Amino acid sequence: MFLARLMLRSGRRIELTEAHLSMTYGGLLEGYPNAGLNGRIVDRLARRAASVLPGAPVHVIDPPRTRRDGEQPVRPSFGPVELLPAVTVIGRFSSSAIDRNLYCSKLVIAWFQEDAALPTADRAAAGLAEVDWERWAEDGEL
């Protein structure tokens, strides 16, 4: 059983077996999204993903960033407003083994997207279909 099945550009089929979704700025109590804050969010995401879904290597997809240069920031000293997509997703994926002597391969992937929908074969977040599975995933058994 899986939550979603995707085809990578490489032709490899991967299956989403577990997902954790959260609001990207859910804990932001003061200030506003800016390049510094976003850098910290992205830099900490691999450690967070390993904690939320342990037992597999982690790959973080670099998110798109939207700058709003015309919008006046609350504290101009933090720089211009810069937004990441609204939802942070951490997903556990599995696929056939890279080395045919083992049962399967696995990888935790973290990415950002604009809505809370799970990826589908025809609609996946930017960068998800381009993941280099053979580079990032690890073979193992169930």
N, C-alpha and C positions, 0 to 999 in steps of 0.2 A: 504494500500500500504506500502511496506517496501523495503529497499535497499538490505537486506540479511536476510536469516533465518538460524539459527544455532540450533543444538541440543547439549545441555550440557551433560557432562558425567552422570549427575544425571537423565537424561531423560527429563528434561524440555526443551521446545522449546522457543527460544527467537528470537525477530525480531529487526534488526537494522533499526531505523527510521530516524536517522540523524547522519552525520559523519563529522569530521573536521580532515584533514590531514595536516601535516607540516613536514618540514625537521628537524630532531633532532638537527643538528648543524647549522641550517640556519642562526642564528645571530652571530655565532662565528667569530670574526674579527681577533683575534690574539690568540696565544697559540695553544694548541692541546687537543684533548679529553684525559682525564685522570680520575682517580678514584674520585678525589675531584669535578671536574666539573660535572661528571656524577651523583654523589650523589646529588648535588644541582638541577640538571635537574629533577631527579626522585622525590626529596623531594617537589619541587614546582609544580609538575604536578597535584596533586589533587586540589589545589587552582585554577590553570589555567583551569582545566576541569570544575569546578563549575562555573567559570566566563564565559567560552565559551558556555556551555550547562547547564544553570541553571534549577532548578526545580526538581532535583532528587538527591539522594545520589550518591556519587562518589566512585568507587573502582579502584585502580591502580594496574595493574599486574606487578610484579617485573620483570624487563627485563633481558635477557641474556646479559652478558658482555664479550667481547673478548679482551684479553690482547695480545699485540704484544711486548713481551719482547725483541726480537731481533732487533726491530726497534729503531733507535736512536731518542729520543724526541728532539724537538726544544729547550726546556729549561729543562735540566735534573732535576732541582730542583722540578718540578711538579710531578715527578715520571714517571713510564712507561706509554706508550700509552695504553689506554683502550677505546674500542669502544662500544657504544650502537647501536642497529639496526638503519638504516638510516631514518626511517619514524616514527613519533609519531602520533598515532591515538587516537582521542577522539570520542566515539560513544554513542549515546543514544539508549538504548534497552528497549523493553517492552515485557511483557509476560502475561500469565493469572495471576489472583490474587493469592497471597499466602494465604490470608484469603478469602475464597469463598464468603464472604458478599460484597466484593468490585468488581470493574470492571476489573482492571488490576494492574500489578506491573511494576515498572520502575527502571532503574539503568543506570547511566552514567559510562562507563568503559573506562579507558585509558590504552593503551598498545603501545608497540614498535614492528615494523616489518621491514623487509628488503626492501619491495617494496610498491608502492602506490596502490595496489589492495585492494578492499574491501574483507572481509572474505567471504568464501563460506562454504557450508555444508561439503565439503570434504577437504577444505584447510583454516584453521584458524591459527592465530598466537599462539605461545606457551603460554599456560596458559589460553587462552580464553575459551576453552571447560571445564576447571576445575573450573570456577567461582562458588562459593557457593551462588547461587541466593537467597536462603531463608535467608542467613545471611546478605547480603549487600543490597538487593533491598527493595523497599518501595511500599506498596499498595496505590492506589489512583484512581481517576476517570479521564476521559479524559479532 
